[in-house]
Amino acid sequence: MKVMFIGADNIWAEGLKYIFEESYAEPVSLVTVQTDIDCINQADILYDTYEFVFIDLMSCDSVIYRNLHPLLNDMARKIVFIHALNSSSINFHTNLMGKQITISKDITIKKIKAELVAPCAYDTNKFNSRSHNQSGFRSTHDVMNAFELEVIRSISTGEKVKSIATRMNKSDKTIYQLLSRMKFKMGFKNKHEFLFFLTTFNSYESEQ
């Protein structure tokens, strides 16, 4: 399964890839495009076909979108526009309307699966949806978005907060504040419960 992400938010894109890999029985190839240089250095990616092309309207360079727009219909089966939660309206080119889907940047994992994963499997019958019952991962579906998922996944694999902050171009303090909000959002009463969750988060991978 091939997915393209156009925009600068690589953390969100990696979280999305993880969601798709958790949902289907085949690996996901993620191609990210941030600048025109990416297109020039990897010209072949523009003539490949993708199950989804995600366009992050909050971080996408308008020049890149304008240059890629003529190719989108041939590149993608579905084109997903990602907008801010409080966006009032989004203007699309009419020739993309038949393929376009709009989602909020804060969409939860559960809603991503409902809006993107399930219809894809139903329409194409190409992928076999996995059936998981892992408490760590599945407990995040109702409250966590793709960005938060990638932060949690990175922490649970042993990546240091400083490294994550560098990838996000944020301060260590910002990551700790994010983790604190996520702990509260998921209903953990103390740090020990949250740490236990982190240790079991990726346990399902060893069960496959």
MDAnalysis code that builds the backbone (N, CA, C; Angstrom):
import MDAnalysis as mda
import numpy as np

u = mda.Universe.empty(624, n_residues=208, atom_resindex=np.repeat(np.arange(208), 3), trajectory=True)
u.add_TopologyAttr("name", ["N", "CA", "C"] * 208)
u.add_TopologyAttr("resid", np.arange(1, 209))
u.add_TopologyAttr("resname", ["MET", "LYS", "VAL", "MET", "PHE", "ILE", "GLY", "ALA", "ASP", "ASN", "ILE", "TRP", "ALA", "GLU", "GLY", "LEU", "LYS", "TYR", "ILE", "PHE", "GLU", "GLU", "SER", "TYR", "ALA", "GLU", "PRO", "VAL", "SER", "LEU", "VAL", "THR", "VAL", "GLN", "THR", "ASP", "ILE", "ASP", "CYS", "ILE", "ASN", "GLN", "ALA", "ASP", "ILE", "LEU", "TYR", "ASP", "THR", "TYR", "GLU", "PHE", "VAL", "PHE", "ILE", "ASP", "LEU", "MET", "SER", "CYS", "ASP", "SER", "VAL", "ILE", "TYR", "ARG", "ASN", "LEU", "HIS", "PRO", "LEU", "LEU", "ASN", "ASP", "MET", "ALA", "ARG", "LYS", "ILE", "VAL", "PHE", "ILE", "HIS", "ALA", "LEU", "ASN", "SER", "SER", "SER", "ILE", "ASN", "PHE", "HIS", "THR", "ASN", "LEU", "MET", "GLY", "LYS", "GLN", "ILE", "THR", "ILE", "SER", "LYS", "ASP", "ILE", "THR", "ILE", "LYS", "LYS", "ILE", "LYS", "ALA", "GLU", "LEU", "VAL", "ALA", "PRO", "CYS", "ALA", "TYR", "ASP", "THR", "ASN", "LYS", "PHE", "ASN", "SER", "ARG", "SER", "HIS", "ASN", "GLN", "SER", "GLY", "PHE", "ARG", "SER", "THR", "HIS", "ASP", "VAL", "MET", "ASN", "ALA", "PHE", "GLU", "LEU", "GLU", "VAL", "ILE", "ARG", "SER", "ILE", "SER", "THR", "GLY", "GLU", "LYS", "VAL", "LYS", "SER", "ILE", "ALA", "THR", "ARG", "MET", "ASN", "LYS", "SER", "ASP", "LYS", "THR", "ILE", "TYR", "GLN", "LEU", "LEU", "SER", "ARG", "MET", "LYS", "PHE", "LYS", "MET", "GLY", "PHE", "LYS", "ASN", "LYS", "HIS", "GLU", "PHE", "LEU", "PHE", "PHE", "LEU", "THR", "THR", "PHE", "ASN", "SER", "TYR", "GLU", "SER", "GLU", "GLN"])
u.atoms.positions = np.array([
    [0.847, -1.186, 0.000],
    [0.000, 0.000, 0.000],
    [0.887, 1.242, 0.000],
    [0.669, 2.159, -0.927],
    [1.465, 3.371, -1.032],
    [0.636, 4.590, -0.645],
    [1.261, 5.443, 0.176],
    [0.605, 6.658, 0.660],
    [1.568, 7.823, 0.486],
    [1.071, 8.946, -0.010],
    [1.883, 10.161, -0.101],
    [1.341, 11.198, 0.866],
    [2.256, 11.895, 1.529],
    [1.880, 12.981, 2.443],
    [2.571, 14.247, 1.973],
    [1.789, 15.273, 1.646],
    [2.323, 16.552, 1.194],
    [2.165, 17.552, 2.319],
    [3.287, 17.977, 2.894],
    [3.255, 18.890, 4.024],
    [4.485, 18.695, 4.891],
    [4.609, 19.533, 5.917],
    [5.810, 19.531, 6.748],
    [5.677, 18.737, 8.043],
    [4.471, 18.260, 8.359],
    [4.245, 17.602, 9.649],
    [4.556, 16.104, 9.555],
    [5.829, 15.781, 9.589],
    [6.247, 14.383, 9.456],
    [5.795, 13.512, 10.629],
    [5.659, 14.111, 11.806],
    [5.217, 13.354, 12.970],
    [3.794, 12.831, 12.732],
    [2.913, 13.697, 12.254],
    [1.537, 13.291, 11.950],
    [1.539, 12.219, 10.865],
    [2.380, 12.404, 9.854],
    [2.440, 11.449, 8.747],
    [2.896, 10.066, 9.216],
    [3.877, 10.027, 10.106],
    [4.355, 8.743, 10.619],
    [3.289, 8.069, 11.471],
    [2.538, 8.877, 12.220],
    [1.435, 8.316, 13.004],
    [0.384, 7.701, 12.106],
    [0.097, 8.379, 11.011],
    [-0.864, 7.861, 10.036],
    [-0.382, 6.528, 9.444],
    [0.890, 6.473, 9.100],
    [1.455, 5.234, 8.556],
    [1.287, 4.091, 9.551],
    [1.529, 4.381, 10.814],
    [1.399, 3.366, 11.859],
    [-0.035, 2.856, 11.959],
    [-1.001, 3.775, 11.833],
    [-2.415, 3.382, 11.879],
    [-2.740, 2.435, 10.730],
    [-2.285, 2.768, 9.529],
    [-2.555, 1.913, 8.370],
    [-1.869, 0.555, 8.507],
    [-0.643, 0.550, 9.012],
    [0.074, -0.721, 9.169],
    [-0.583, -1.590, 10.232],
    [-1.168, -0.948, 11.250],
    [-1.888, -1.704, 12.272],
    [-3.181, -2.285, 11.722],
    [-3.717, -1.652, 10.689],
    [-5.035, -2.026, 10.190],
    [-4.998, -3.069, 9.081],
    [-3.906, -3.117, 8.331],
    [-3.851, -4.007, 7.180],
    [-2.700, -4.984, 7.293],
    [-2.821, -6.067, 6.557],
    [-1.836, -7.145, 6.638],
    [-0.701, -6.970, 5.637],
    [-0.483, -5.774, 5.147],
    [0.659, -5.535, 4.275],
    [1.320, -4.211, 4.650],
    [2.621, -4.103, 4.395],
    [3.335, -2.893, 4.802],
    [2.873, -1.665, 4.027],
    [3.111, -0.505, 4.637],
    [2.731, 0.767, 4.027],
    [3.996, 1.522, 3.638],
    [4.055, 1.935, 2.384],
    [5.162, 2.761, 1.897],
    [4.727, 4.212, 1.946],
    [5.398, 5.000, 2.785],
    [5.047, 6.408, 2.972],
    [6.037, 7.293, 2.231],
    [5.534, 8.127, 1.346],
    [6.350, 9.106, 0.622],
    [5.951, 10.492, 1.120],
    [6.916, 11.267, 1.599],
    [6.622, 12.611, 2.098],
    [7.226, 13.651, 1.159],
    [6.470, 14.701, 0.926],
    [6.916, 15.797, 0.058],
    [6.751, 17.098, 0.832],
    [7.870, 17.789, 1.066],
    [7.819, 19.047, 1.807],
    [8.181, 20.246, 0.943],
    [9.094, 20.049, -0.011],
    [9.587, 21.161, -0.825],
    [9.646, 20.760, -2.291],
    [9.837, 21.755, -3.152],
    [10.005, 21.481, -4.570],
    [11.243, 20.636, -4.823],
    [12.230, 20.774, -3.940],
    [13.459, 20.001, -4.094],
    [13.171, 18.510, -3.976],
    [12.242, 18.152, -3.072],
    [11.850, 16.749, -2.935],
    [11.327, 16.216, -4.265],
    [10.543, 17.019, -4.952],
    [9.964, 16.603, -6.234],
    [11.044, 16.480, -7.304],
    [11.990, 17.414, -7.288],
    [13.060, 17.404, -8.292],
    [13.979, 16.213, -8.086],
    [14.334, 15.960, -6.818],
    [15.265, 14.869, -6.515],
    [14.627, 13.494, -6.636],
    [13.295, 13.439, -6.534],
    [12.585, 12.160, -6.623],
    [11.459, 12.271, -7.653],
    [11.826, 12.637, -8.862],
    [10.815, 12.896, -9.893],
    [9.921, 11.695, -10.146],
    [10.448, 10.485, -9.933],
    [9.663, 9.282, -10.213],
    [8.446, 9.150, -9.300],
    [8.488, 9.777, -8.113],
    [7.353, 9.655, -7.190],
    [6.113, 10.337, -7.746],
    [6.300, 11.275, -8.650],
    [5.174, 12.017, -9.201],
    [4.398, 11.205, -10.229],
    [4.995, 10.125, -10.693],
    [4.355, 9.328, -11.733],
    [3.996, 7.927, -11.230],
    [4.041, 7.781, -9.902],
    [3.601, 6.552, -9.261],
    [2.129, 6.706, -8.904],
    [1.503, 5.628, -8.461],
    [0.107, 5.696, -8.035],
    [0.016, 5.371, -6.548],
    [-0.908, 6.046, -5.860],
    [-1.040, 5.943, -4.412],
    [-2.488, 5.670, -4.034],
    [-2.656, 4.856, -2.994],
    [-4.009, 4.621, -2.483],
    [-4.582, 5.923, -1.928],
    [-3.726, 6.667, -1.213],
    [-4.122, 7.967, -0.671],
    [-3.015, 8.981, -0.913],
    [-3.397, 10.205, -1.229],
    [-2.494, 11.354, -1.167],
    [-3.080, 12.314, -0.147],
    [-2.327, 12.555, 0.929],
    [-2.759, 13.469, 1.982],
    [-2.132, 14.842, 1.736],
    [-2.948, 15.877, 1.807],
    [-2.467, 17.247, 1.632],
    [-2.769, 18.015, 2.907],
    [-1.726, 18.329, 3.651],
    [-1.878, 19.027, 4.923],
    [-1.968, 20.520, 4.647],
    [-3.177, 21.054, 4.652],
    [-3.394, 22.459, 4.342],
    [-2.784, 23.384, 5.387],
    [-2.420, 22.844, 6.545],
    [-1.852, 23.659, 7.610],
    [-0.338, 23.804, 7.481],
    [0.294, 22.926, 6.706],
    [1.753, 23.004, 6.598],
    [2.265, 22.867, 5.171],
    [1.363, 22.677, 4.219],
    [1.761, 22.478, 2.833],
    [2.120, 23.811, 2.174],
    [3.235, 23.834, 1.468],
    [3.639, 25.002, 0.696],
    [2.689, 25.154, -0.487],
    [2.083, 26.321, -0.625],
    [1.101, 26.535, -1.694],
    [1.704, 26.347, -3.084],
    [2.999, 26.635, -3.215],
    [3.666, 26.461, -4.509],
    [3.727, 24.985, -4.875],
    [4.037, 24.140, -3.886],
    [4.095, 22.698, -4.136],
    [2.736, 22.184, -4.562],
    [1.697, 22.593, -3.834],
    [0.351, 22.138, -4.181],
    [-0.036, 22.574, -5.586],
    [0.282, 23.815, -5.932],
    [-0.048, 24.322, -7.264],
    [0.669, 23.517, -8.348],
    [1.933, 23.144, -8.077],
    [2.701, 22.386, -9.063],
    [2.220, 20.941, -9.183],
    [1.763, 20.370, -8.066],
    [1.333, 18.968, -8.073],
    [-0.119, 18.793, -8.497],
    [-0.893, 19.854, -8.392],
    [-2.323, 19.746, -8.648],
    [-2.680, 19.074, -9.977],
    [-2.011, 19.425, -11.104],
    [-2.371, 18.785, -12.385],
    [-2.145, 17.277, -12.413],
    [-1.319, 16.778, -11.473],
    [-0.979, 15.354, -11.472],
    [-1.829, 14.533, -10.502],
    [-2.550, 15.211, -9.600],
    [-3.202, 14.514, -8.496],
    [-4.230, 13.483, -8.948],
    [-5.007, 13.804, -9.950],
    [-6.048, 12.878, -10.392],
    [-5.472, 11.538, -10.841],
    [-4.310, 11.580, -11.480],
    [-3.691, 10.345, -11.956],
    [-2.894, 9.643, -10.866],
    [-2.456, 10.398, -9.855],
    [-1.609, 9.840, -8.807],
    [-2.393, 9.072, -7.752],
    [-3.600, 9.550, -7.437],
    [-4.273, 9.076, -6.225],
    [-5.641, 8.485, -6.481],
    [-5.927, 7.432, -5.729],
    [-7.291, 6.909, -5.715],
    [-8.177, 7.798, -4.863],
    [-7.656, 8.254, -3.724],
    [-8.362, 9.186, -2.856],
    [-7.405, 10.310, -2.455],
    [-7.917, 11.529, -2.435],
    [-7.132, 12.699, -2.046],
    [-7.728, 13.236, -0.751],
    [-6.917, 13.288, 0.293],
    [-7.407, 13.669, 1.615],
    [-6.830, 15.023, 1.997],
    [-7.701, 16.008, 2.177],
    [-7.288, 17.336, 2.612],
    [-7.405, 17.417, 4.129],
    [-6.313, 17.808, 4.772],
    [-6.271, 17.912, 6.233],
    [-6.342, 19.387, 6.602],
    [-7.329, 19.748, 7.411],
    [-7.519, 21.150, 7.756],
    [-7.541, 21.328, 9.269],
    [-7.503, 22.576, 9.695],
    [-7.570, 22.892, 11.121],
    [-8.967, 22.603, 11.644],
    [-9.046, 22.307, 12.917],
    [-10.320, 21.948, 13.537],
    [-11.359, 23.043, 13.380],
    [-10.925, 24.301, 13.411],
    [-11.874, 25.420, 13.371],
    [-12.017, 26.027, 11.975],
    [-11.589, 25.303, 10.932],
    [-11.732, 25.826, 9.572],
    [-13.209, 25.922, 9.215],
    [-13.601, 27.060, 8.662],
    [-15.007, 27.260, 8.311],
    [-15.330, 26.722, 6.929],
    [-14.379, 26.804, 6.005],
    [-14.630, 26.318, 4.651],
    [-13.309, 26.050, 3.943],
    [-13.362, 25.164, 2.971],
    [-12.184, 24.824, 2.183],
    [-12.599, 24.844, 0.719],
    [-11.814, 25.497, -0.108],
    [-12.122, 25.565, -1.526],
    [-11.300, 24.531, -2.296],
    [-11.963, 23.706, -3.065],
    [-11.296, 22.674, -3.835],
    [-11.524, 22.905, -5.322],
    [-10.611, 22.407, -6.115],
    [-10.818, 22.448, -7.553],
    [-11.867, 21.396, -7.917],
    [-12.746, 21.761, -8.807],
    [-13.885, 20.891, -9.123],
    [-13.453, 19.540, -9.681],
    [-12.313, 19.497, -10.355],
    [-11.912, 18.226, -10.952],
    [-11.400, 17.224, -9.929],
    [-11.275, 17.645, -8.666],
    [-10.856, 16.725, -7.606],
    [-12.020, 16.297, -6.723],
    [-13.188, 16.884, -6.931],
    [-14.303, 16.662, -6.023],
    [-14.704, 15.195, -5.924],
    [-14.573, 14.452, -7.004],
    [-14.972, 13.052, -6.980],
    [-14.076, 12.170, -6.132],
    [-12.870, 12.663, -5.845],
    [-11.907, 11.859, -5.089],
    [-11.609, 12.412, -3.708],
    [-12.018, 13.631, -3.447],
    [-11.553, 14.296, -2.235],
    [-12.315, 13.877, -0.996],
    [-11.569, 13.828, 0.110],
    [-12.104, 13.614, 1.452],
    [-11.495, 14.704, 2.325],
    [-12.244, 15.238, 3.270],
    [-11.696, 16.228, 4.187],
    [-11.737, 15.684, 5.611],
    [-10.646, 15.901, 6.323],
    [-10.584, 15.501, 7.727],
    [-9.919, 16.604, 8.533],
    [-10.198, 16.623, 9.820],
    [-9.562, 17.570, 10.715],
    [-8.201, 17.035, 11.157],
    [-7.287, 17.943, 11.423],
    [-5.966, 17.553, 11.914],
    [-6.070, 16.831, 13.253],
    [-7.144, 17.115, 13.996],
    [-7.328, 16.519, 15.317],
    [-8.205, 15.271, 15.292],
    [-8.490, 14.735, 14.122],
    [-9.336, 13.556, 14.016],
    [-8.740, 12.395, 14.815],
    [-9.596, 11.670, 15.531],
    [-9.104, 10.556, 16.343],
    [-8.809, 9.342, 15.469],
    [-8.042, 8.415, 16.030],
    [-7.709, 7.182, 15.312],
    [-8.981, 6.438, 14.917],
    [-9.945, 6.401, 15.818],
    [-11.197, 5.699, 15.546],
    [-11.888, 6.264, 14.312],
    [-11.910, 7.603, 14.204],
    [-12.572, 8.229, 13.064],
    [-11.770, 8.061, 11.775],
    [-10.441, 8.051, 11.897],
    [-9.617, 7.781, 10.709],
    [-9.954, 6.410, 10.149],
    [-10.065, 5.439, 11.038],
    [-10.396, 4.086, 10.592],
    [-11.775, 4.044, 9.942],
    [-12.730, 4.776, 10.512],
    [-14.093, 4.764, 9.985],
    [-14.184, 5.459, 8.631],
    [-13.460, 6.578, 8.475],
    [-13.590, 7.386, 7.269],
    [-12.642, 6.970, 6.153],
    [-11.484, 6.415, 6.514],
    [-10.487, 6.099, 5.499],
    [-10.211, 4.611, 5.349],
    [-9.973, 3.941, 6.466],
    [-9.565, 2.536, 6.409],
    [-10.708, 1.637, 5.965],
    [-11.857, 1.725, 6.639],
    [-12.972, 0.826, 6.326],
    [-13.484, 0.991, 4.897],
    [-13.720, 2.216, 4.402],
    [-14.173, 2.360, 3.013],
    [-13.168, 1.840, 2.003],
    [-11.880, 2.025, 2.304],
    [-10.836, 1.549, 1.392],
    [-10.893, 0.046, 1.270],
    [-11.018, -0.636, 2.391],
    [-11.069, -2.100, 2.373],
    [-12.331, -2.593, 1.684],
    [-13.440, -1.883, 1.911],
    [-14.716, -2.300, 1.331],
    [-14.717, -2.115, -0.177],
    [-14.199, -0.963, -0.633],
    [-14.261, -0.645, -2.053],
    [-13.319, -1.497, -2.886],
    [-12.119, -1.755, -2.365],
    [-11.117, -2.412, -3.191],
    [-11.013, -3.900, -2.922],
    [-11.359, -4.309, -1.711],
    [-11.222, -5.706, -1.314],
    [-9.793, -6.206, -1.495],
    [-8.826, -5.292, -1.414],
    [-7.427, -5.645, -1.642],
    [-6.705, -6.001, -0.352],
    [-7.179, -5.467, 0.765],
    [-6.450, -5.621, 2.009],
    [-7.253, -6.419, 3.026],
    [-6.551, -7.159, 3.830],
    [-7.190, -7.933, 4.891],
    [-7.049, -7.181, 6.203],
    [-8.154, -6.719, 6.730],
    [-8.114, -5.972, 7.983],
    [-7.733, -6.893, 9.131],
    [-6.784, -6.428, 9.949],
    [-6.369, -7.217, 11.101],
    [-7.385, -7.103, 12.222],
    [-7.437, -8.103, 13.050],
    [-8.317, -8.048, 14.216],
    [-7.455, -8.069, 15.460],
    [-7.374, -6.933, 16.143],
    [-6.518, -6.816, 17.327],
    [-7.357, -6.642, 18.590],
    [-6.792, -7.044, 19.678],
    [-7.428, -6.782, 20.975],
    [-6.357, -6.383, 21.966],
    [-5.419, -5.544, 21.507],
    [-4.326, -5.142, 22.373],
    [-4.771, -3.938, 23.196],
    [-4.700, -4.084, 24.514],
    [-5.207, -3.024, 25.368],
    [-4.456, -1.722, 25.146],
    [-3.130, -1.786, 24.963],
    [-2.339, -0.574, 24.813],
    [-2.731, 0.248, 23.618],
    [-2.717, -0.367, 22.441],
    [-3.011, 0.396, 21.229],
    [-4.487, 0.754, 21.130],
    [-5.361, -0.208, 21.355],
    [-6.774, 0.012, 21.119],
    [-7.372, 1.022, 22.097],
    [-6.783, 1.144, 23.274],
    [-7.317, 2.105, 24.231],
    [-7.091, 3.546, 23.786],
    [-6.275, 3.747, 22.768],
    [-6.008, 5.092, 22.275],
    [-6.983, 5.521, 21.188],
    [-7.729, 4.607, 20.620],
    [-8.502, 4.890, 19.412],
    [-9.510, 6.017, 19.566],
    [-10.160, 6.105, 20.717],
    [-11.240, 7.075, 20.894],
    [-10.750, 8.479, 21.215],
    [-9.520, 8.610, 21.673],
    [-9.090, 9.915, 22.181],
    [-7.841, 10.477, 21.512],
    [-7.064, 9.654, 20.845],
    [-5.765, 10.099, 20.349],
    [-5.779, 10.316, 18.845],
    [-5.072, 11.360, 18.385],
    [-4.945, 11.591, 16.949],
    [-3.605, 11.057, 16.448],
    [-3.369, 11.174, 15.151],
    [-2.178, 10.577, 14.548],
    [-0.888, 11.190, 15.077],
    [-0.896, 12.492, 15.323],
    [0.290, 13.167, 15.843],
    [0.638, 12.643, 17.231],
    [-0.366, 12.593, 18.102],
    [-0.149, 12.107, 19.465],
    [0.269, 10.639, 19.453],
    [-0.315, 9.872, 18.541],
    [0.036, 8.460, 18.426],
    [1.514, 8.276, 18.136],
    [2.058, 9.061, 17.208],
    [3.465, 8.910, 16.848],
    [4.380, 9.299, 18.003],
    [3.992, 10.323, 18.775],
    [4.784, 10.697, 19.950],
    [4.797, 9.548, 20.957],
    [3.618, 8.978, 21.242],
    [3.528, 7.872, 22.187],
    [4.295, 6.658, 21.666],
    [4.127, 6.346, 20.404],
    [4.815, 5.198, 19.818],
    [6.326, 5.361, 19.923],
    [6.816, 6.576, 19.660],
    [8.254, 6.837, 19.720],
    [8.777, 6.680, 21.139],
    [8.042, 7.230, 22.108],
    [8.438, 7.105, 23.510],
    [8.459, 5.633, 23.924],
    [7.432, 4.883, 23.487],
    [7.319, 3.485, 23.907],
    [8.415, 2.605, 23.315],
    [9.026, 3.038, 22.211],
    [10.117, 2.261, 21.620],
    [11.477, 2.662, 22.176],
    [11.480, 3.617, 23.105],
    [12.719, 3.999, 23.764],
    [13.351, 5.283, 23.263],
    [12.718, 5.945, 22.299],
    [13.281, 7.203, 21.807],
    [13.204, 8.268, 22.894],
    [14.245, 9.051, 23.014],
    [14.318, 10.077, 24.040],
    [13.468, 11.298, 23.674],
    [12.996, 11.966, 24.721],
    [12.189, 13.171, 24.519],
    [12.961, 14.201, 23.707],
    [14.241, 14.360, 23.974],
    [15.054, 15.340, 23.248],
    [15.082, 15.029, 21.760],
    [15.173, 13.737, 21.414],
    [15.196, 13.338, 20.007],
    [13.860, 13.657, 19.323],
    [12.753, 13.377, 20.022],
    [11.426, 13.672, 19.471],
    [11.266, 15.176, 19.297],
    [11.721, 15.937, 20.282],
    [11.630, 17.394, 20.203],
    [12.408, 17.929, 19.005],
    [13.551, 17.336, 18.741],
    [14.355, 17.756, 17.589],
    [13.621, 17.465, 16.285],
    [13.007, 16.286, 16.196],
    [12.250, 15.941, 14.983],
    [11.086, 16.898, 14.774],
    [10.486, 17.342, 15.857],
    [9.331, 18.232, 15.778],
    [9.742, 19.700, 15.700],
    [11.036, 19.959, 15.888],
    [11.533, 21.334, 15.969],
    [10.842, 22.084, 17.111],
    [10.714, 21.373, 18.245],
    [10.094, 21.945, 19.433],
    [11.051, 21.805, 20.614],
    [10.700, 22.411, 21.731],
    [11.509, 22.289, 22.943],
    [11.133, 21.015, 23.704],
    [12.049, 20.539, 24.550],
    [11.755, 19.393, 25.404],
    [10.510, 19.663, 26.247],
    [10.393, 20.894, 26.737],
    [9.260, 21.261, 27.591],
    [7.940, 21.059, 26.858],
    [7.901, 21.378, 25.576],
    [6.673, 21.219, 24.794],
    [6.251, 19.752, 24.733],
    [7.231, 18.850, 24.588],
    [6.921, 17.420, 24.520],
    [6.404, 16.928, 25.864],
    [7.046, 17.351, 26.944],
    [6.583, 16.943, 28.274],
    [5.166, 17.455, 28.542],
    [4.871, 18.665, 28.122],
    [3.518, 19.201, 28.283],
    [2.511, 18.398, 27.470],
    [2.904, 17.997, 26.255],
    [2.036, 17.166, 25.419],
    [1.765, 15.828, 26.088],
    [2.797, 15.203, 26.617],
    [2.636, 13.919, 27.307],
    [1.719, 14.062, 28.517],
    [1.856, 15.166, 29.221],
    [1.006, 15.405, 30.388],
    [-0.458, 15.528, 29.975],
    [-0.716, 16.248, 28.892],
    [-2.090, 16.388, 28.403],
    [-2.657, 15.048, 27.947],
    [-1.821, 14.247, 27.312],
    [-2.262, 12.945, 26.824],
    [-2.570, 12.005, 27.984],
    [-1.753, 12.073, 29.034],
    [-2.004, 11.257, 30.229],
    [-3.366, 11.603, 30.822],
    [-3.660, 12.892, 30.900],
    [-4.947, 13.343, 31.435],
    [-6.088, 12.924, 30.510],
    [-5.900, 13.096, 29.195],
    [-6.942, 12.783, 28.220],
    [-7.323, 11.301, 28.265],
    [-6.317, 10.441, 28.515],
    [-6.557, 9.005, 28.510],
    [-7.009, 8.482, 29.864],
    [-7.083, 9.361, 30.860],
    [-7.660, 8.985, 32.140],
    [-6.726, 8.293, 33.115],
    [-5.411, 8.390, 32.890],
    [-4.485, 7.785, 33.836],
    [-4.392, 8.645, 35.086],
    [-4.440, 7.989, 36.235],
    [-4.492, 8.720, 37.497],
    [-3.121, 9.174, 37.971],
    [-2.072, 8.479, 37.553],
    [-0.737, 8.858, 37.993],
    [0.309, 8.457, 36.953],
    [1.539, 8.857, 37.219],
    [2.629, 8.611, 36.275],
    [2.894, 7.125, 36.102],
    [2.711, 6.338, 37.164],
    [3.003, 4.905, 37.094],
    [2.049, 4.189, 36.126],
    [0.786, 4.564, 36.144],
    [-0.171, 3.967, 35.198],
    [0.210, 4.308, 33.767],
    [0.622, 5.547, 33.546],
    [1.003, 5.996, 32.207],
    [2.260, 5.266, 31.736],
    [3.221, 5.115, 32.610],
    [4.455, 4.408, 32.246],
    [4.177, 2.943, 31.924],
    [3.260, 2.323, 32.663],
    [2.894, 0.940, 32.371],
    [2.246, 0.838, 30.990],
    [1.397, 1.806, 30.690],
    [0.776, 1.849, 29.362],
    [1.845, 1.909, 28.272],
    [2.867, 2.737, 28.481],
    [3.930, 2.868, 27.481],
    [4.676, 1.556, 27.281],
    [4.884, 0.805, 28.362],
    [5.628, -0.453, 28.239],
    [4.833, -1.520, 27.517],
    [3.513, -1.411, 27.508],
    [2.682, -2.433, 26.860],
    [2.152, -1.983, 25.511],
    [2.439, -0.748, 25.131],
    [1.840, -0.164, 23.943],
    [2.132, -0.975, 22.682],
    [3.374, -1.389, 22.510],
    [3.761, -2.098, 21.295],
    [3.796, -3.608, 21.465],
    [3.230, -4.120, 22.537],
    [3.325, -5.553, 22.808],
    [2.643, -6.398, 21.753],
    [1.628, -5.836, 21.079],
    [0.906, -6.631, 20.084],
    [1.798, -7.057, 18.929],
    [2.873, -6.289, 18.643],
    [3.710, -6.610, 17.500],
    [4.378, -7.968, 17.664],
    [4.694, -8.322, 18.907],
    [5.339, -9.618, 19.143],
    [4.363, -10.771, 19.051],
    [3.046, -10.454, 19.003],
    [2.037, -11.502, 18.951],
    [1.638, -11.849, 17.530],
    [2.124, -10.996, 16.553],
    [1.732, -11.253, 15.176],
    [2.440, -12.483, 14.613],
])
